[in-house]
Amino acid sequence: MNIGFYAGCFDPFTNGHLHIIKKSAAFFDQVIVGIGVHSSKSRHYDKQLMKNSIEQVLVRENLTNVSVVIYDNLTVDAALAHNANYLIRGIRNGMDYEYEENIASVNEEISGLDTIYIRAGALGVVSSSMVRELLAHQRDVSKYVPIEIKNILE
């Protein structure tokens, strides 16, 4: 069974993230979305509330082979604990690739897990930080996030 582990802060979860999950769900028998919580990063939105809302999105999208977990250790350790064979990363542009490739090399060295990149495509302009910035200036973000996420951002 091929299991992919898609890690991120998802702070907040965007339509770009959903795009990566949909593509991944078609390739893998199971996809685990890992909400990483790290002591060096402060969260803007409650991790449990985000997890619950992402799960609602998955139900609406009928993504029955995708689940969501919260973890606070190394991504590779969380992935291995969930029997993942691969790490999944979304790529928006060449800068993302350079950044991700460095991390992927270390992850493979310490865990043996390979990283699969999935292009963000037309949704490559969407990022969590962009959504937070738009919200800070009272702009509508409904085309950048699923409705279940928009409901908790307001």
Contact map, one row per residue, 1 for C-alpha under 8 A:
1110000000000000000000000000110000000000000000000000000000000000000000000000000000000000000000000000000000000000000000000000000000000000000000000000000000
1111000000000000000000000001110000000000000000000000000000000000000000000000000000011100000000000000000000000000000000000000000000000000000000000000000000
1111100000000000000000000001111100000000000000000000000000000000000000000000000000111100000000000000000000000000000000000000000000000000000000000000000000
0111110000000000000000010001011100000000000000000000000000000000000000000000000000011111000000000000000000000000000000000000000000000000000000000000000000
0011111000000000000000000000001111000000000000000000000000000000000000000000001000011111000000000000000000000000000000000000000000000000000000000000000000
0001111100000000000010000000001111000000000000000000000000000000000000000000000000000011100000000000000000000000000000000000000000000000000000000000000000
0000111110000000000000000000000011110000000000000000000000000000000000000010000000000011100000000000000000000000000000000000000000000000000000000000000000
0000011111000000000000000000000011110000000000000000000000000000000000000000000000000000000000000000000000000000000000000000000000000000000000000000000000
0000001111110000000000000000000000111000000000000000000000000000000000000000000000000000000000000000000000000000000000000000000000000000000000000000000000
0000000111111100100000000000000000100000000000000100000000000000000000000000000000000000000000000000000000000000000000000000000100000000000000000000000000
0000000011111000000000000000000000000000001110000100000000000000000000000000000000000000000000000000000000000000000000000000000100000000000000000000000000
0000000011111100000000000000000000000000000110000100000000000000000000000000000000000000000000000000000000000000000000000000000100110000000000000000100000
0000000001111110110000000000000000000000000000000100010000000000000000000000000000000000000000000000000000000000000000000000000100000000000000001000100000
0000000001011111110000000000000000000000000000000000000000000000000000000000000000000000000000000000000000000000000000000000011100000000000000011100100000
0000000000001111111000000000000000000000000000000000000000000000000000000000000000000000000000000000000000000000000000000010010000000000000000111100000000
0000000000000111111100000000000000000000000000000000000000000000000000000000000000000000000000000000000000000000000000010011011000000000000000010000000000
0000000001001111111110000000000000000000000000000000000000000000000000000000000000000000010000000000000000000000000000000000000000000000000000000000000000
0000000000001111111111000000000000000000000000000000000000000000000000000000000000000000000000000000000000000000000000000000000000000000000000000000000000
0000000000000011111111100000000000000000000000000000000000000000000000000000000000000000000000000000000000000000000000010010000000000000000000000000000000
0000000000000001111111110000000000000000000000000000000000000000000000000000000000000000110000000000000000000000000001110000000000000000000000000000000000
0000010000000000111111111000001000000000000000000000000000000000010000000000000000000000000000000000000000000000000000000000000000000000000000000000000000
0000000000000000011111111100000000000000000000000000000000000010000000000000000000000000000000000000000000000000000000000000000000000000000000000000000000
0000000000000000001111111110000000000000000000000000000000000000000000000000000000000000000000000000000000000000000001000000000000000000000000000000000000
0001000000000000000111111111001000000000000000000000000000000000000000000000000000000001000000000000000000000000000001000000000000000000000000000000000000
0000000000000000000011111111111000000000000000000000000000000010110000000000000000000000000000000000000000000000000000000000000000000000000000000000000000
0000000000000000000001111111100000000000000000000000000000000000000000000000000000000000000000000000000000000000000000000000000000000000000000000000000000
0000000000000000000000111111100000000000000000000000000000000000000000000000000000000000000000000000000000000000000000000000000000000000000000000000000000
0111000000000000000000011111111000000000000000000000000000000000000000000000000000000000000000000000000000000000000000000000000000000000000000000000000000
1110000000000000000000001111111000000000000000000000000000000000100000000000000000000000000000000000000000000000000000000000000000000000000000000000000000
1111000000000000000000001001111100000000000000000000000000000000110000000000000000000000000000000000000000000000000000000000000000000000000000000000000000
0011110000000000000010011001111110000000000000000000000000000000111000000000000000000000000000000000000000000000000000000000000000000000000000000000000000
0011110000000000000000000000011111000000000000000000000000000000011110000000000001000000000000000000000000000000000000000000000000000000000000000000000000
0000111100000000000000000000001111100000000000000000000000000000011110000000000000000000000000000000000000000000000000000000000000000000000000000000000000
0000111100000000000000000000000111110000000000000000000000000000000111100000010000000000000000000000000000000000000000000000000000000000000000000000000000
0000001111000000000000000000000011111000000000100010000000000000000111100000000000000000000000000000000000000000000000000000000000000000000000000000000000
0000001110000000000000000000000001111100000000000000000000000000000001111010000000000000000000000000000000000000000000000000000000000000000000000000000000
0000000010000000000000000000000000111110100000100000000000000000000001111000000000000000000000000000000000000000000000000000000000000000000000000000000000
0000000000000000000000000000000000011111110000000000000000000000000000011000000000000000000000000000000000000000000000000000000000000000000000000000000000
0000000000000000000000000000000000001111110000000000000000000000000000000000000000000000000000000000000000000000000000000000000000000000000000000000000000
0000000000000000000000000000000000000111110000000000000000000000000000000000000000000000000000000000000000000000000000000000000000000000000000000000000000
0000000000000000000000000000000000001111111000000000000000000000000000000000000000000000000000000000000000000000000000000000000000000000000000000000000000
0000000000000000000000000000000000000111111100000000000000000000000000000000000000000000000000000000000000000000000000000000000000000000000000000000000000
0000000000100000000000000000000000000000111111100000000000000000000000000000000000000000000000000000000000000000000000000000000000000000000000000000000000
0000000000110000000000000000000000000000011111000000000000000000000000000000000000000000000000000000000000000000000000000000000000000000000000000000000000
0000000000110000000000000000000000000000001111101100000000000000000000000000000000000000000000000000000000000000000000000000000000000000000000000000000010
0000000000000000000000000000000000000000001111111100000000000000000000000000000000000000000000000000000000000000000000000000000000000000000000000000000000
0000000000000000000000000000000000101000001011111110000000000000000001000000000000000000000000000000000000000000000000000000000000000000000000000000000000
0000000000000000000000000000000000000000000001111111000000000000000001000000000000000000000000000000000000000000000000000000000000000000000000000000000000
0000000000000000000000000000000000000000000011111111100000000000000000000000000000000000000000000000000000000000000000000000000000000000000000000000000100
0000000001111000000000000000000000000000000011111111110000000000000000000000000000000000000000000000000000000000000000000000000000000000000000000000100000
0000000000000000000000000000000000100000000000111111111000000000000111000000000000000000000000000000000000000000000000000000000000000000000000000000000000
0000000000000000000000000000000000000000000000011111111100000000000000000000000000000000000000000000000000000000000000000000000000000000000000000000000000
0000000000000000000000000000000000000000000000001111111110000000000000000000000000000000000000000000000000000000000000000000000000000000000000000001100100
0000000000001000000000000000000000000000000000000111111111000000000100000000000000000000000000000000000000000000000000000000000000000000000000000001100000
0000000000000000000000000000000000000000000000000011111111100000001100000000000000000000000000000000000000000000000000000000000000000000000000000000000000
0000000000000000000000000000000000000000000000000001111111110000000000000000000000000000000000000000000000000000000000000000000000000000000000000001000000
0000000000000000000000000000000000000000000000000000111111111000000000000000000000000000000000000000000000000000000000000000000000000000000000000101000000
0000000000000000000000000000000000000000000000000000011111111111010000000000000000000000000000000000000000000000000000000000000000000000000000000000000000
0000000000000000000000000000000000000000000000000000001111111111000000000000000000000000000000000000000000000000000000000000000000000000000000000000000000
0000000000000000000000000000000000000000000000000000000111111110000000000000000000000000000000000000000000000000000000000000000000000000000000000000000000
0000000000000000000000000000000000000000000000000000000011111110000000000000000000000000000000000000000000000000000000000000000000000000000000000000000000
0000000000000000000000000000000000000000000000000000000001111111000000000000000000000000000000000000000000000000000000000000000000000000000000000000000000
0000000000000000000001001000000000000000000000000000000001111111110000000000000000000000000000000000000000000000000000000000000000000000000000000000000000
0000000000000000000000000000000000000000000000000000000001100111111000000000000000000000000000000000000000000000000000000000000000000000000000000000000000
0000000000000000000000001000111000000000000000000000000000000011111000000000000000000000000000000000000000000000000000000000000000000000000000000000000000
0000000000000000000010001000011110000000000000000000000001000011111100000000000000000000000000000000000000000000000000000000000000000000000000000000000000
0000000000000000000000000000001110000000000000000000001000000001111110000000000000000000000000000000000000000000000000000000000000000000000000000000000000
0000000000000000000000000000000111100000000000000010011000000000011111000000000000000000000000000000000000000000000000000000000000000000000000000000000000
0000000000000000000000000000000111100000000000000010000000000000001111100000000000000000000000000000000000000000000000000000000000000000000000000000000000
0000000000000000000000000000000001111000000000110010000000000000000111110000000000000000000000000000000000000000000000000000000000000000000000000000000000
0000000000000000000000000000000001111000000000000000000000000000000011111010010000000000000000000000000000000000000000000000000000000000000000000000000000
0000000000000000000000000000000000011100000000000000000000000000000001111100000000000000000000000000000000000000000000000000000000000000000000000000000000
0000000000000000000000000000000000011100000000000000000000000000000000111110110000000000000000000000000000000000000000000000000000000000000000000000000000
0000000000000000000000000000000000000000000000000000000000000000000000011111110000000000000000000000000000000000000000000000000000000000000000000000000000
0000001000000000000000000000000000010000000000000000000000000000000000101111111000000000000000000000000000000000000000000000000000000000000000000000000000
0000000000000000000000000000000000000000000000000000000000000000000000000111111100000010000000000000000000100010100000000000000000000000000000000000000000
0000000000000000000000000000000000000000000000000000000000000000000000001111111110000000000000000000000000000010000000000000000000000000000000000000000000
0000000000000000000000000000000001000000000000000000000000000000000000101111111111000000000000000000000000000000000000000000000000000000000000000000000000
0000100000000000000000000000000000000000000000000000000000000000000000000011111111111010000000000000000000000000000000000000000000000000000000000000000000
0000000000000000000000000000000000000000000000000000000000000000000000000001111111111000000000000000000000000010000000000000000000000000000000000000000000
0000000000000000000000000000000000000000000000000000000000000000000000000000111111110000000000000000000000000000000000000000000000000000000000000000000000
0000000000000000000000000000000100000000000000000000000000000000000000000000011111110000000000000000000000000000000000000000000000000000000000000000000000
0010000000000000000000000000000000000000000000000000000000000000000000000000001111111000000000000000000000000000000000000000000000000000000000000000000000
0111100000000000000000000000000000000000000000000000000000000000000000000000001111111110000000000000000000000000000000000000000000000000000000000000000000
0111100000000000000000000000000000000000000000000000000000000000000000000000001100111110000000000000000000000000110000000000000000000000000000000000000000
0111100000000000000000000000000000000000000000000000000000000000000000000000000000011111000000000000000000000000111100000000000000000000000000000000000000
0001111000000000000000000000000000000000000000000000000000000000000000000001001000011111100000000000000000000000111100000000000000000000000000000000000000
0001111000000000000000010000000000000000000000000000000000000000000000000000000000000111110000000000000000000000001111000000000000000000000000000000000000
0000011000000000000100000000000000000000000000000000000000000000000000000000000000000011111000000001000000000000001111000000000000000000000000000000000000
0000000000000000100100000000000000000000000000000000000000000000000000000000000000000001111100000000000000000000000011110000000000000000000000000000000000
0000000000000000000000000000000000000000000000000000000000000000000000000000000000000000111111011000000000000000000011110001000000000000000000000000000000
0000000000000000000000000000000000000000000000000000000000000000000000000000000000000000011111011000000000000000000000111011100000000000000000000000000000
0000000000000000000000000000000000000000000000000000000000000000000000000000000000000000001111111000000000000000000000000001000000000000000000000000000000
0000000000000000000000000000000000000000000000000000000000000000000000000000000000000000001111111100000000000000000000000000000000000000000000000000000000
0000000000000000000000000000000000000000000000000000000000000000000000000000000000000000000011111110000000000000000000000000000000000000000000000000000000
0000000000000000000000000000000000000000000000000000000000000000000000000000000000000000001111111111000000000000000000000000000000000000000000000000000000
0000000000000000000000000000000000000000000000000000000000000000000000000000000000000000001111111111100000000000000000000000000000000000000000000000000000
0000000000000000000000000000000000000000000000000000000000000000000000000000000000000000000001111111110000000000000000000000000000000000000000000000000000
0000000000000000000000000000000000000000000000000000000000000000000000000000000000000000000000111111111000000000000000000000000000000000000000000000000000
0000000000000000000000000000000000000000000000000000000000000000000000000000000000000000100000011111111100000000000000000000000000000000000000000000000000
0000000000000000000000000000000000000000000000000000000000000000000000000000000000000000000000001111111110000000000000000000000000000000000000000000000000
0000000000000000000000000000000000000000000000000000000000000000000000000000000000000000000000000111111111000000000000000000000000000000000000000000000000
0000000000000000000000000000000000000000000000000000000000000000000000000000000000000000000000000011111111100000000000000000000000000000000000000000000000
0000000000000000000000000000000000000000000000000000000000000000000000000000000000000000000000000001111111110000011000000000000000000000000000000000000000
0000000000000000000000000000000000000000000000000000000000000000000000000000000000000000000000000000111111111000000000000000000000000000000000000000000000
0000000000000000000000000000000000000000000000000000000000000000000000000000000000000000000000000000011111111100000000000000000000000000000000000000000000
0000000000000000000000000000000000000000000000000000000000000000000000000001000000000000000000000000001111111111110000000000000000000000000000000000000000
0000000000000000000000000000000000000000000000000000000000000000000000000000000000000000000000000000000111111111111000000000000000000000000000000000000000
0000000000000000000000000000000000000000000000000000000000000000000000000000000000000000000000000000000011111111000000000000000000000000000000000000000000
0000000000000000000000000000000000000000000000000000000000000000000000000000000000000000000000000000000001111111000000000000000000000000000000000000000000
0000000000000000000000000000000000000000000000000000000000000000000000000001100100000000000000000000000000111111100000000000000000000000000000000000000000
0000000000000000000000000000000000000000000000000000000000000000000000000000000000000000000000000000000000111111110000000000000000000000000000000000000000
0000000000000000000000000000000000000000000000000000000000000000000000000001000000001110000000000000000000110011111000000000000000000000000000000000000000
0000000000000000000000000000000000000000000000000000000000000000000000000000000000001110000000000000000100110001111100000000000000000000000000000000000000
0000000000000000000000000000000000000000000000000000000000000000000000000000000000000111100000000000000100010000111110000000000000000000000000000000000000
0000000000000000000000000000000000000000000000000000000000000000000000000000000000000111100000000000000000000000011111000000000000000000000000000000000000
0000000000000000000000000000000000000000000000000000000000000000000000000000000000000001111000000000000000000000001111100000000000000000000000000000000000
0000000000000000000100110000000000000000000000000000000000000000000000000000000000000001111000000000000000000000000111110000000000000000000000000000000000
0000000000000000000100000000000000000000000000000000000000000000000000000000000000000000011100000000000000000000000011111001000000000000000000000000000000
0000000000000001001100000000000000000000000000000000000000000000000000000000000000000000011100000000000000000000000001111111000000000000000000000000000000
0000000000000000000000000000000000000000000000000000000000000000000000000000000000000000000100000000000000000000000000111111000000000000000000000000000000
0000000000000000000000000000000000000000000000000000000000000000000000000000000000000000000000000000000000000000000000011111100000000000000000000000000000
0000000000000011001000000000000000000000000000000000000000000000000000000000000000000000000100000000000000000000000000011111110000000000000000000000000000
0000000000000001000000000000000000000000000000000000000000000000000000000000000000000000001110000000000000000000000000111111111000000000000000000000000000
0000000000000000000000000000000000000000000000000000000000000000000000000000000000000000000100000000000000000000000000000111111000000000000000000000000000
0000000000000111000000000000000000000000000000000000000000000000000000000000000000000000000000000000000000000000000000000011111101100000000000010000000000
0000000000000101000000000000000000000000000000000000000000000000000000000000000000000000000000000000000000000000000000000001111111100000000000000000000000
0000000001111100000000000000000000000000000000000000000000000000000000000000000000000000000000000000000000000000000000000000011111110000000000000000000000
0000000000000000000000000000000000000000000000000000000000000000000000000000000000000000000000000000000000000000000000000000001111111000000000000000000000
0000000000000000000000000000000000000000000000000000000000000000000000000000000000000000000000000000000000000000000000000000011111111100000000000000000000
0000000000010000000000000000000000000000000000000000000000000000000000000000000000000000000000000000000000000000000000000000011111111110000010010000000000
0000000000010000000000000000000000000000000000000000000000000000000000000000000000000000000000000000000000000000000000000000000111111111000000000000000000
0000000000000000000000000000000000000000000000000000000000000000000000000000000000000000000000000000000000000000000000000000000011111111100000000000000000
0000000000000000000000000000000000000000000000000000000000000000000000000000000000000000000000000000000000000000000000000000000001111111111110000000000000
0000000000000000000000000000000000000000000000000000000000000000000000000000000000000000000000000000000000000000000000000000000000111111111110000000000000
0000000000000000000000000000000000000000000000000000000000000000000000000000000000000000000000000000000000000000000000000000000000011111111000000000000000
0000000000000000000000000000000000000000000000000000000000000000000000000000000000000000000000000000000000000000000000000000000000001111111000000000000000
0000000000000000000000000000000000000000000000000000000000000000000000000000000000000000000000000000000000000000000000000000000000000111111100000000000000
0000000000000000000000000000000000000000000000000000000000000000000000000000000000000000000000000000000000000000000000000000000000000111111110000000000000
0000000000000000000000000000000000000000000000000000000000000000000000000000000000000000000000000000000000000000000000000000000000000110011111100000000000
0000000000000000000000000000000000000000000000000000000000000000000000000000000000000000000000000000000000000000000000000000000000100110001111111000010000
0000000000000000000000000000000000000000000000000000000000000000000000000000000000000000000000000000000000000000000000000000000000000000000111111110010000
0000000000000010000000000000000000000000000000000000000000000000000000000000000000000000000000000000000000000000000000000000000000000000000111111100000000
0000000000000111000000000000000000000000000000000000000000000000000000000000000000000000000000000000000000000000000000000000010000100000000011111100000000
0000000000001110000000000000000000000000000000000000000000000000000000000000000000000000000000000000000000000000000000000000000000000000000011111110110000
0000000000000110000000000000000000000000000000000000000010000000000000000000000000000000000000000000000000000000000000000000000000000000000001111111110000
0000000000000000000000000000000000000000000000000000000000000000000000000000000000000000000000000000000000000000000000000000000000000000000001001111111000
0000000000000000000000000000000000000000000000000000110110000000000000000000000000000000000000000000000000000000000000000000000000000000000000000111111100
0000000000011100000000000000000000000000000000000100110000000000000000000000000000000000000000000000000000000000000000000000000000000000000000001111111110
0000000000000000000000000000000000000000000000000000000000000000000000000000000000000000000000000000000000000000000000000000000000000000000011001111111111
0000000000000000000000000000000000000000000000000000000000000000000000000000000000000000000000000000000000000000000000000000000000000000000000000011111111
0000000000000000000000000000000000000000000000001000100000000000000000000000000000000000000000000000000000000000000000000000000000000000000000000001111111
0000000000000000000000000000000000000000000010000000000000000000000000000000000000000000000000000000000000000000000000000000000000000000000000000000111111
0000000000000000000000000000000000000000000000000000000000000000000000000000000000000000000000000000000000000000000000000000000000000000000000000000011111
